[in-house]
Amino acid sequence: MRRLWLALILVCCTRARPEVPILNYHSVGRAADESTVPLAAFEEQLDWLASRGFHTVSLHDLLDSRQRRLPLPESSIILTFDDGTADALGMVLPALRKRGMRATFFVITDLIGHAGYLSWDGVRALADAGMEIGSHTATHPRLPDLPEARVELELAESRRTLMAELQRPVEALAYPYNAVRSPIVVAAAHAGFRVAVSGPVHGGADLLNLRRTPINGATTLEQFQRAAAGR
């Protein structure tokens, strides 16, 4: 009965949206592709947000707002970056700091230190700069394809590793490939996550399954503006 009740809630939430837009980036680079936004386009997007008075907030801010029943600043938006690639420190962070903005970075813990990815010093540098750090699991598998025990391991191990390395709480999760089912939401809660994000297909307004809009190299400025406006 409890699982049925949870499933019904999730179905309802997929028809809703979080109270602030959440944008889903992967990387920023010199050339556009399906996961990379060119640096010039990224800076144009940030400048547009700044010119329209947007305030970048964290997933923790959204969680705190709901728990305390206090509104977020007007025109709030959440920027998220998946995977933990090296450009997060070399390109994304300088662009954000130049404009006084914040973002959430979800890292794949088993890839930290590998070629093209952040080192642990890099992850700590993001956190020390005021960025929110979350888990993108240990190895980035498609969670619905895994047995329950493996799902639990992916979630728990990544969170434990992040907390040990950062020496601070880790409460945010991004489901790999934005793929999630109701048992995975339950597993995320059991692993200690308090807020999690997926994509436009399954995501909704539930704190452990928040809807994000993907932004990639093919996203035009007009499309970005609509996404930032929550449309």
C-alpha positions as CSV (number, residue, x, y, z in Angstrom):
1,M,0.0,0.0,0.0
2,R,2.8,2.4,0.9
3,R,4.5,1.8,-2.5
4,L,1.2,2.4,-4.3
5,W,0.7,5.6,-2.5
6,L,4.1,6.8,-3.3
7,A,3.7,5.9,-7.0
8,L,0.5,7.8,-7.2
9,I,2.2,10.9,-5.7
10,L,5.0,10.6,-8.2
11,V,2.6,10.4,-11.1
12,C,0.8,13.5,-10.0
13,C,4.1,15.3,-9.5
14,T,5.2,14.6,-13.0
15,R,2.4,16.8,-14.2
16,A,3.7,19.7,-12.1
17,R,6.8,21.8,-12.1
18,P,9.0,23.1,-9.3
19,E,8.4,26.6,-8.2
20,V,11.6,27.8,-9.9
21,P,13.1,26.8,-13.2
22,I,15.9,24.3,-13.0
23,L,18.3,24.1,-16.0
24,N,20.4,21.1,-16.8
25,Y,23.8,21.6,-18.3
26,H,26.6,19.1,-18.8
27,S,29.7,20.9,-20.1
28,V,30.9,24.2,-21.5
29,G,33.6,24.3,-24.2
30,R,34.9,25.8,-27.4
31,A,32.5,24.0,-29.7
32,A,28.9,22.9,-29.5
33,D,27.7,19.3,-29.4
34,E,24.9,17.3,-27.8
35,S,26.3,17.9,-24.3
36,T,28.5,20.9,-24.7
37,V,27.4,24.6,-24.7
38,P,30.0,26.9,-26.4
39,L,31.6,29.3,-23.9
40,A,30.4,32.4,-25.9
41,A,26.8,31.1,-25.8
42,F,27.0,30.2,-22.1
43,E,28.2,33.7,-21.3
44,E,25.4,35.2,-23.4
45,Q,22.9,33.1,-21.4
46,L,24.3,34.3,-18.1
47,D,24.4,37.9,-19.3
48,W,20.7,37.6,-20.3
49,L,19.8,36.2,-16.8
50,A,21.7,39.1,-15.1
51,S,20.1,41.7,-17.3
52,R,16.6,40.4,-16.4
53,G,17.3,40.4,-12.7
54,F,17.4,36.6,-12.2
55,H,18.8,35.3,-8.9
56,T,20.7,32.0,-8.9
57,V,19.8,29.8,-5.9
58,S,20.8,26.3,-4.9
59,L,18.7,23.1,-4.5
60,H,19.4,23.5,-0.7
61,D,17.7,26.9,-0.9
62,L,14.7,25.3,-2.6
63,L,14.6,22.6,0.1
64,D,14.9,25.1,2.9
65,S,12.2,27.3,1.3
66,R,9.7,24.5,1.4
67,Q,10.6,23.3,4.8
68,R,10.4,26.8,6.3
69,R,7.5,27.9,4.1
70,L,9.4,31.0,3.0
71,P,9.4,32.3,-0.5
72,L,12.6,32.3,-2.6
73,P,13.8,35.6,-4.1
74,E,11.8,36.9,-7.0
75,S,13.0,35.6,-10.4
76,S,15.0,32.7,-8.8
77,I,16.6,30.1,-11.0
78,I,18.7,27.0,-10.4
79,L,21.6,26.1,-12.7
80,T,22.9,22.5,-12.5
81,F,25.9,20.8,-14.2
82,D,26.2,17.0,-14.5
83,D,29.2,14.7,-14.6
84,G,32.0,16.8,-13.0
85,T,34.1,17.5,-16.1
86,A,37.2,19.6,-15.9
87,D,35.5,22.6,-17.6
88,A,33.5,23.1,-14.5
89,L,36.5,24.6,-12.8
90,G,38.3,26.1,-15.9
91,M,35.3,27.7,-17.7
92,V,32.1,27.5,-15.8
93,L,33.2,28.7,-12.4
94,P,35.0,31.9,-13.8
95,A,31.9,32.8,-15.8
96,L,29.7,32.4,-12.8
97,R,31.9,34.2,-10.4
98,K,32.3,37.1,-12.8
99,R,28.5,37.7,-12.5
100,G,28.1,36.8,-8.8
101,M,26.2,33.6,-9.7
102,R,26.0,30.1,-8.1
103,A,25.3,26.7,-9.5
104,T,25.0,23.0,-8.4
105,F,27.6,20.5,-9.7
106,F,26.8,16.8,-9.7
107,V,29.9,14.6,-9.9
108,I,30.5,11.0,-10.7
109,T,32.7,10.0,-7.8
110,D,34.5,7.1,-9.5
111,L,35.6,9.3,-12.4
112,I,37.1,12.1,-10.2
113,G,40.8,12.3,-11.1
114,H,40.4,10.7,-14.5
115,A,41.4,12.5,-17.7
116,G,38.8,15.1,-18.6
117,Y,37.2,15.2,-15.1
118,L,37.8,17.2,-12.0
119,S,40.3,16.2,-9.4
120,W,39.3,16.1,-5.7
121,D,41.1,19.4,-5.3
122,G,39.0,20.8,-8.1
123,V,35.8,19.6,-6.5
124,R,36.8,21.2,-3.2
125,A,37.7,24.4,-5.1
126,L,34.1,24.6,-6.4
127,A,32.7,24.0,-2.9
128,D,35.0,26.6,-1.4
129,A,33.8,29.1,-4.0
130,G,30.2,28.7,-2.7
131,M,29.0,26.2,-5.3
132,E,26.7,23.3,-4.3
133,I,28.1,19.8,-4.8
134,G,25.9,16.8,-5.3
135,S,26.1,13.2,-6.4
136,H,25.7,11.8,-9.9
137,T,26.2,8.3,-8.5
138,A,29.5,6.4,-8.3
139,T,29.7,5.0,-11.9
140,H,26.9,6.7,-13.8
141,P,24.7,3.7,-14.6
142,R,21.1,3.8,-15.7
143,L,19.6,3.1,-12.3
144,P,16.3,1.5,-13.5
145,D,18.3,-1.2,-15.2
146,L,20.1,-2.3,-12.0
147,P,19.1,-4.7,-9.3
148,E,18.0,-3.1,-6.0
149,A,21.2,-3.8,-4.2
150,R,23.3,-2.2,-6.8
151,V,21.1,0.9,-6.9
152,E,21.6,1.2,-3.1
153,L,25.3,0.8,-3.4
154,E,25.7,3.4,-6.2
155,L,23.8,6.0,-4.2
156,A,25.2,5.3,-0.7
157,E,28.8,4.9,-1.8
158,S,28.9,8.1,-3.8
159,R,27.3,10.1,-1.0
160,R,29.7,8.7,1.6
161,T,32.7,9.4,-0.6
162,L,31.7,13.0,-1.3
163,M,31.1,13.7,2.4
164,A,34.4,12.2,3.4
165,E,36.3,14.2,0.7
166,L,34.5,17.5,1.2
167,Q,33.9,17.3,5.0
168,R,30.5,18.7,4.6
169,P,26.9,17.4,4.2
170,V,25.8,16.2,0.7
171,E,22.1,16.2,0.2
172,A,21.5,16.6,-3.6
173,L,21.4,13.9,-6.3
174,A,21.1,13.9,-10.1
175,Y,19.8,10.6,-11.5
176,P,22.0,9.5,-14.4
177,Y,20.4,9.9,-17.8
178,N,17.5,11.6,-15.9
179,A,16.1,8.1,-15.5
180,V,14.1,7.4,-12.4
181,R,11.3,5.1,-11.1
182,S,9.5,5.1,-7.8
183,P,11.7,2.5,-6.1
184,I,14.8,4.5,-7.0
185,V,13.2,7.6,-5.3
186,V,12.7,5.5,-2.2
187,A,16.3,4.3,-2.4
188,A,17.6,7.9,-2.8
189,A,15.8,8.9,0.4
190,H,17.2,5.8,2.3
191,A,20.7,6.8,1.1
192,G,20.2,10.2,2.8
193,F,19.5,12.4,-0.1
194,R,17.0,15.2,0.6
195,V,16.6,16.6,-2.9
196,A,17.1,15.1,-6.4
197,V,16.6,16.1,-10.0
198,S,15.6,14.2,-13.2
199,G,14.4,15.4,-16.6
200,P,11.3,16.7,-18.3
201,V,9.9,13.2,-19.0
202,H,9.7,11.9,-15.4
203,G,10.4,14.9,-13.3
204,G,7.8,17.0,-11.4
205,A,7.6,19.1,-8.3
206,D,8.5,16.4,-5.7
207,L,11.7,17.2,-3.9
208,L,13.2,13.8,-4.8
209,N,12.2,14.0,-8.4
210,L,12.4,17.6,-9.6
211,R,12.0,18.5,-13.2
212,R,14.9,20.0,-15.1
213,T,15.1,21.5,-18.6
214,P,18.2,20.4,-20.6
215,I,20.4,23.0,-22.2
216,N,22.9,21.9,-24.8
217,G,24.9,23.1,-27.8
218,A,21.8,23.3,-30.0
219,T,19.8,25.4,-27.6
220,T,19.1,28.8,-29.1
221,L,19.0,32.0,-26.9
222,E,15.2,32.1,-27.5
223,Q,14.8,28.5,-26.3
224,F,17.0,29.3,-23.3
225,Q,14.9,32.3,-22.5
226,R,11.7,30.2,-22.5
227,A,13.3,27.6,-20.3
228,A,14.5,30.3,-17.9
229,A,10.9,31.6,-17.7
230,G,9.6,28.2,-16.9
231,R,7.9,27.6,-20.2
